[in-house]
Amino acid sequence: MASTPYTVADVMTRKVVAVTRSAEFKEIVAAIERWKVTAVPVIEGEGRVVGIVSEADLLAKEEFHERRPGMIEQMRRLADTAKAGSTGARDLMTAPAVTVRPGATLPQAARLMAERHIKRLPVVDVDGTLQGIVSRSDLLKVFLRSDGELAAEIDREIVGRLFPVSREGVKVDVTHGVVTLTGHVRDADRIAIATRLAQAVEGVVGVHNHLDAHTSSSGHGA
């Protein structure tokens, strides 16, 4: 009933800095510093993503710069100690990269980040070609929607459709993303539905539903 959910394509950054497999360590560090990012995708050919190099991958070299890890530590942290001795993207990168498609919903992207403990995802098309990148902060952009925009959508898509007859008696207020519904409607069964739908609107922080119902003599309508 509500409008189409926001997708990764709606919030992703389309201008992305990326490196190739042959990029050297200092080149990668310079790119991360210049563009103020925490990771860069590694691409080949026409832009197909084959891996990603993050700050964590690079910090292994700094961690072991002044000391040589013991044999037990080397065995326990094979990946880190190997990266500490690497000088190029082909050895530093984490591969395959965890990616997401442009059409994925924001909750899907957020769940993937949480499950894989990563801060950003390269966005790729069906062929694996880089289209953009989405970060945790990008997923929060929906909460920048204005209160007026949220109120208009809820009034149009939820109140107008759930309560077509009682619509004029329902007031939608939004303050700092928190929705308050007040008024009288004819169908009590739809009040809880209104709460669930309002909570699902992208950018809504919370919902206070103070709607109450009165029944008409005919028992019909909303």
C-alpha positions in Angstrom: 0.0 0.0 0.0 2.8 2.4 0.9 5.2 3.7 -1.8 8.0 1.7 -3.3 10.8 1.1 -0.7 14.0 3.0 -1.1 16.8 1.0 -2.7 20.6 1.1 -2.7 20.4 2.9 -6.0 18.6 5.8 -4.3 21.3 6.5 -1.7 24.6 5.1 -3.1 27.6 7.2 -4.1 28.0 6.9 -7.8 31.4 8.6 -8.1 33.7 5.9 -6.8 37.5 5.8 -6.4 38.8 2.3 -7.3 42.2 0.7 -8.0 43.4 -2.1 -10.1 45.2 -5.3 -9.0 48.6 -3.7 -9.9 48.1 -0.7 -7.6 51.0 -0.4 -5.1 50.7 0.1 -1.4 51.4 3.8 -1.3 49.1 4.4 -4.2 46.3 2.8 -2.3 47.0 4.8 0.9 47.1 8.0 -1.2 43.8 7.3 -2.7 42.1 6.5 0.6 43.6 9.7 2.1 42.7 11.9 -0.8 39.1 10.8 -1.2 38.5 10.4 2.6 37.2 6.8 2.3 37.8 3.7 4.4 38.1 1.2 1.6 38.6 1.0 -2.2 37.2 -1.6 -4.6 39.7 -3.4 -6.8 38.6 -3.7 -10.4 39.8 -5.4 -13.6 38.8 -5.1 -17.2 35.8 -2.9 -17.8 35.2 -2.3 -14.1 34.4 -5.8 -12.8 34.9 -5.8 -9.0 37.4 -8.6 -7.9 38.1 -7.5 -4.4 38.3 -4.6 -1.9 41.2 -3.1 0.1 40.2 -1.6 3.4 42.1 0.4 6.0 42.3 -2.8 8.1 44.1 -4.6 5.3 46.7 -1.8 5.1 47.1 -1.5 8.9 48.6 -5.0 9.1 51.8 -3.6 7.7 52.0 -0.9 10.3 51.2 -3.3 13.1 54.1 -5.6 12.3 56.4 -2.8 11.2 58.5 -2.7 14.4 58.2 -6.3 15.5 58.3 -9.7 13.9 55.4 -12.0 14.9 56.3 -15.3 16.6 55.5 -18.6 14.9 52.4 -19.2 17.0 51.0 -15.7 16.1 51.9 -16.2 12.4 49.9 -19.5 12.4 47.0 -17.8 14.2 46.9 -14.8 12.0 48.1 -16.1 8.6 46.0 -13.6 6.6 47.2 -10.6 8.5 50.9 -11.5 8.5 50.7 -12.3 4.8 49.2 -8.9 4.1 51.9 -7.2 6.3 54.5 -8.4 3.7 52.4 -7.4 0.7 53.1 -4.4 -1.5 50.2 -4.4 -4.0 46.5 -4.6 -4.2 46.5 -8.1 -5.6 47.9 -9.5 -2.3 46.3 -6.9 0.1 42.7 -7.1 -1.1 40.0 -9.2 0.4 38.5 -11.4 -2.3 36.0 -12.0 -3.4 34.5 -8.7 -2.4 31.1 -8.7 -0.6 28.9 -6.7 -3.0 25.3 -5.6 -3.4 23.0 -5.0 -6.3 21.4 -1.5 -7.0 17.9 -2.9 -6.5 18.5 -4.2 -3.0 16.4 -2.6 -0.3 18.1 -0.5 2.4 17.3 -3.1 5.1 18.9 -5.8 2.9 22.1 -3.8 2.6 22.2 -3.0 6.3 21.7 -6.7 7.2 24.5 -7.7 4.9 26.9 -5.1 6.4 26.0 -6.3 9.9 26.4 -10.0 9.1 29.8 -9.5 7.4 31.0 -6.8 9.8 31.8 -4.3 7.0 31.3 -0.6 6.7 30.7 -0.2 2.9 29.6 -2.3 0.0 30.5 -2.0 -3.7 27.4 -1.8 -5.8 27.6 -3.9 -8.9 25.3 -4.8 -11.8 24.4 -8.4 -13.0 27.9 -8.7 -14.6 29.7 -7.6 -11.5 30.6 -4.2 -12.9 31.0 -1.4 -10.4 28.1 1.0 -10.3 28.7 2.8 -7.1 29.4 2.3 -3.4 27.1 2.4 -0.4 28.2 3.0 3.2 26.6 2.9 6.6 26.1 6.7 6.4 24.4 6.4 3.0 21.8 4.0 4.6 21.0 6.8 7.1 20.2 9.3 4.4 16.5 8.4 4.4 16.3 9.9 7.9 17.1 13.2 6.4 13.7 13.3 4.7 11.7 16.4 5.8 8.8 16.1 8.2 6.6 17.6 5.6 7.6 15.0 3.0 6.9 12.2 5.5 3.5 13.6 6.5 2.4 14.0 2.9 3.3 10.4 2.0 1.6 8.9 5.1 -1.5 11.0 4.5 -1.6 10.0 0.8 -0.5 6.4 0.8 -1.7 5.2 4.2 -4.5 7.3 5.6 -6.0 8.0 2.2 -6.1 4.3 1.3 -6.9 2.7 4.7 -9.6 5.3 5.7 -11.1 6.7 2.5 -14.3 7.7 4.2 -12.8 8.9 7.5 -9.8 10.6 5.9 -10.9 14.2 6.7 -11.1 13.3 10.4 -7.5 12.0 10.6 -4.6 14.3 11.3 -1.0 13.4 10.5 1.7 15.3 12.4 5.4 14.5 12.0 8.1 16.1 14.2 11.8 15.1 13.9 10.7 12.0 12.1 8.2 10.9 14.8 4.7 10.4 13.4 1.5 11.1 15.4 -1.8 10.0 14.1 -5.0 11.4 15.7 -8.7 11.5 14.9 -11.6 9.2 14.5 -12.1 6.4 12.0 -14.9 3.9 11.3 -12.8 0.7 11.1 -11.0 -0.2 14.4 -9.4 -3.2 12.7 -7.4 -0.9 10.4 -5.8 1.2 13.2 -3.1 -1.3 14.0 -2.4 -1.7 10.3 -1.9 2.0 10.0 0.8 1.9 12.7 2.7 -0.9 11.0 2.5 0.8 7.6 3.7 4.1 9.0 6.6 2.5 10.8 7.6 1.0 7.5 7.9 4.3 5.7 11.5 5.1 4.9 12.7 7.9 7.2 10.2 7.4 10.0 11.8 7.2 13.4 8.7 6.3 15.4 4.9 6.3 15.4 2.4 7.4 18.0 -1.1 6.2 17.0 -4.0 7.9 18.9 -6.7 7.0 16.4 -10.0 5.8 17.8 -12.9 4.2 16.1 -16.6 4.8 16.1 -19.0 2.4 14.2 -21.6 3.6 11.8 -25.2 2.3 11.8 -24.6 0.5 8.6 -21.3 -1.0 9.8 -19.7 -0.3 6.4 -16.9 1.9 5.3 -13.6 3.1 6.8 
